[in-house]
Structures are given as structure tokens and as C-alpha cells.
Amino acid sequence: MSEQHALLPISDSLKKSLETASSGYCAALQLTPAMDDYLTAERCLPPETVRAARLGYVDEPAPGHVHVAGRLAIPYYCLASTVTGIRFRCLEAHDCKAIKCPKYLAIADVDTRLYFTYTYRRDHPDVHVTEGEIDALTLASLGLNVIGIPGANAWRPRWTRVLEGHQRVFVWGDPDEAGQKFNKTVTRAVRHAVPVPLEDHDVNGTHTALGAETLLEYLSLAA
């Protein structure tokens, strides 16, 4: 089977454990005031976006998750609302790259998947593709139809057929070398995809520093 079609299946027992863990982390986040400050004040994600995305906080790690204690839990859902994975983001106030701390960790033995935001519609003419989940949720909070890719180097050829189902594809790579490479990778794979010309900040950084209006201005340059 080619890589375009290969996708490791998830057992029923793993699905159940992922759902249990995700639900527990979601409940913990709602009881952690510091997380509200981080997501709504620092990241400017509306409370309704946080709830709809079912974000969580690893306060009491599920079995096998001790190494991700204290991280933000970002559950991945398929279109049938089944949990297919969880990514864990570091929340420490340090430079992860400088001290070789993985900014993101994922569940072992779970294949890399698209991050379908709560706003995603397969039948919508437009789709927006971001480099990361927080950026995806930022655009989703503006009512856009969004899919996230879990990192600048995470593209999989099998995702081409998902994006080709939309009339217009906008790609929001970060304004750095990795982000520009991400834009080129996606636009080469999807013939009608176009990059959005961000400057200085990624999607979430632009939103927090300059507001939604600036993001939409960048979008108008690509449309």
C-alpha cells in the first residue's frame, strides 16, 4: 500500500483509553485558572473555542502519560468525533529549542493525522491549512473552515485528496524558513493552494499582537 493511502488503524481499546484520558484532561483544564489565563488572555482564544476544541491540562496523567504531566492536551478528533490522538504542548516559560525540550509530544503508536477543528466542513468551498493546532484554533475562532498540520515538517501525501475536495485552499505557514518550506510543500502537493503572506508573526502571534483585522488583511492578499 502506498504512503498516500497508508494509515495505521487504532484499536478499540486505544480509542477508549484516548477518550478517557482526553475527557479527564478537559475537566482538569476547567479547574485550572492558570490555563484560562494562558489560553484566553495570552493566546486570545475565546472560551467557546477552548470548550469546542475540548482542550485539556495534564494535571493527573493517565497511565503511560507521566512524561507529559503539566502540559496542554490537544485532542485529535476524526469527523465522527472519535478521539484519534492527543498532542501535548509544553507550557514552561523557557526556550524549548535552546534546552532541547520537545515543545510537542504525541501518543506513541498513533499515526500522524490531520487536526480537524470544530469548524471544519468537508463541503465548504474554502479551507485554511495552518502549521499547528493553536494557529488552527485561532482561525477557527474567526469562523473560518480550518485544518491543522501538526508541524512544519509533518505533511503527508495522503492528505492531498482531502484538500483537493475544496475549491480554494489557503496555506498559513509561519513567516520563517520552516514556514516557507511548509507553504511550498503544501502548494506543490495541492495545485490550487495559495500561501497567505504573513509578516513578523505566525497566525496566533499576529492575532494577539495586531488583531483579527490584520489576519483578514493578509488573507485578502492571497484571495
C-alpha positions in Angstrom: 0.0 0.0 0.0 1.4 3.4 -0.9 2.1 6.1 1.7 -0.7 8.2 0.2 -3.2 5.7 1.5 -1.5 4.1 4.4 -2.9 5.0 7.8 -2.3 2.9 10.9 -5.6 1.7 12.4 -6.5 2.5 16.0 -7.7 -0.4 18.1 -11.0 -0.1 20.1 -9.1 -0.3 23.4 -6.8 2.5 22.4 -9.7 4.6 21.3 -11.3 4.1 24.7 -8.2 5.0 26.6 -7.7 8.1 24.5 -11.3 9.2 25.1 -11.0 8.6 28.8 -7.7 10.5 29.1 -8.9 13.4 26.9 -12.1 13.7 29.0 -10.1 13.8 32.2 -7.7 16.4 30.9 -10.5 18.6 29.6 -12.1 18.5 33.1 -8.8 19.4 34.7 -8.3 22.4 32.5 -11.7 23.9 33.5 -10.5 23.7 37.2 -7.1 25.3 36.5 -7.3 29.1 36.5 -3.7 29.4 35.1 -4.8 27.6 32.0 -7.6 30.1 31.4 -5.1 32.9 31.7 -2.8 31.2 29.2 -5.4 30.3 26.6 -7.8 33.3 26.8 -5.5 36.1 28.0 -2.1 35.2 26.5 -3.3 33.3 23.4 -6.6 35.2 22.9 -8.6 32.1 22.3 -12.3 32.7 23.2 -13.7 30.4 25.9 -16.1 28.9 23.4 -13.2 27.9 21.2 -11.4 26.3 24.1 -14.5 24.4 25.0 -15.4 23.3 21.4 -11.8 22.1 20.9 -12.0 20.2 24.2 -8.5 21.3 25.2 -7.2 19.8 28.4 -4.5 20.1 31.0 -2.5 17.1 32.2 -2.9 17.5 36.0 -3.2 13.9 36.8 -1.6 11.9 34.0 -3.4 8.8 32.6 -1.5 5.5 32.6 1.6 5.9 30.4 1.3 9.7 30.3 3.5 10.6 33.3 6.1 12.2 30.9 3.6 14.8 29.7 2.5 16.0 33.2 1.8 19.7 33.3 1.3 20.0 29.5 -1.6 21.3 27.4 -3.5 18.4 25.9 -4.8 18.9 22.4 -7.1 16.0 21.4 -7.4 15.0 17.7 -10.9 14.0 16.6 -11.9 12.3 13.4 -15.1 13.6 11.6 -17.1 11.0 13.6 -16.0 12.8 16.8 -13.8 9.8 17.9 -10.6 10.7 19.6 -7.7 9.5 17.3 -4.8 11.0 19.2 -3.6 13.6 21.6 -0.7 16.1 21.3 0.9 17.6 24.4 2.4 21.1 24.3 5.0 22.4 26.7 3.8 25.3 28.9 7.0 26.1 30.6 8.4 29.7 30.2 11.6 28.7 28.6 13.1 28.4 25.1 12.3 24.7 24.3 14.8 24.6 21.4 17.6 26.1 23.5 17.3 23.5 26.2 16.3 20.7 23.9 12.9 20.3 25.4 10.3 18.9 22.9 7.7 21.6 22.5 5.2 18.9 21.4 4.9 15.2 22.3 2.4 12.7 20.9 0.9 9.4 21.9 3.2 6.5 20.9 1.9 4.1 18.2 -0.6 6.6 16.9 -0.1 7.7 13.3 0.2 11.4 12.3 -3.2 12.7 11.4 -4.8 16.0 10.3 -6.1 18.2 13.0 -9.8 18.8 12.1 -11.0 21.9 14.0 -14.6 22.1 15.2 -15.4 24.4 12.3 -14.2 22.1 9.6 -16.8 21.2 6.9 -15.9 18.9 4.1 -18.5 20.5 1.8 -17.2 24.1 2.3 -15.6 25.7 -0.9 -12.7 27.1 1.1 -10.3 25.5 3.6 -7.4 27.0 5.5 -4.4 25.0 6.4 -2.2 26.0 9.3 1.2 25.0 10.7 0.0 23.8 14.1 -3.1 23.4 16.2 -3.1 26.7 18.1 -3.0 28.6 14.8 -5.8 26.4 13.5 -8.0 27.2 16.5 -7.2 30.9 16.1 -8.6 30.9 12.6 -11.5 28.7 13.6 -12.4 31.3 16.3 -12.9 33.7 13.3 -15.4 31.3 11.7 -13.0 30.0 9.0 -13.0 26.4 7.8 -9.7 25.1 9.1 -7.5 22.1 9.2 -4.2 22.0 11.1 -1.0 20.2 10.2 1.0 19.0 13.3 4.2 20.8 12.5 6.1 22.4 9.5 7.7 19.0 8.6 4.6 16.8 9.2 3.0 16.9 5.8 1.8 13.5 4.4 1.0 13.0 0.7 -2.3 11.2 1.6 -3.7 14.5 2.8 -3.7 15.8 -0.8 -7.0 14.2 -1.6 -8.7 15.9 1.4 -7.6 19.4 0.3 -8.4 18.8 -3.3 -12.0 18.5 -2.3 -12.2 22.2 -1.7 -12.3 24.9 -4.4 -9.8 27.2 -2.6 -7.0 26.3 -0.3 -5.2 28.9 1.8 -1.9 27.9 3.5 -0.8 29.7 6.6 2.9 28.8 7.2 4.9 30.8 9.7 7.0 33.7 8.3 10.3 31.9 8.8 12.4 29.4 6.9 10.5 26.3 8.1 7.2 28.0 7.5 8.1 29.0 3.9 9.2 25.4 3.3 5.8 24.3 4.7 4.0 26.6 2.3 5.9 25.3 -0.7 5.3 21.7 0.3 1.6 22.1 0.5 1.2 24.3 -2.6 3.3 21.8 -4.6 1.1 18.9 -3.5 -2.2 20.8 -4.0 -2.3 22.6 -7.3 -4.8 25.3 -6.4 -3.4 26.1 -2.9 -2.0 29.5 -2.3 0.1 30.8 0.6 -1.0 33.6 2.9 1.8 36.2 3.2 2.2 36.6 6.9 4.8 39.0 8.3 6.7 39.0 11.6 4.4 36.7 13.5 2.6 33.3 13.0 -1.2 33.2 12.9 -1.7 33.3 16.6 1.0 35.8 17.2 -0.5 38.1 14.6 -3.9 37.8 16.1 -2.7 38.5 19.7 -0.3 41.4 18.6 -2.3 43.0 15.8 -5.8 41.7 15.9 -8.2 39.7 13.6 -8.4 42.6 11.1 -4.7 42.2 10.2 -5.1 38.4 9.7 -8.0 39.1 7.3 -6.0 41.7 5.5 -3.2 39.1 4.9 -5.9 36.7 3.7 -7.2 39.3 1.2 -3.8 39.5 -0.4 -3.9 35.8 -1.1 -7.5 35.6 -2.2 
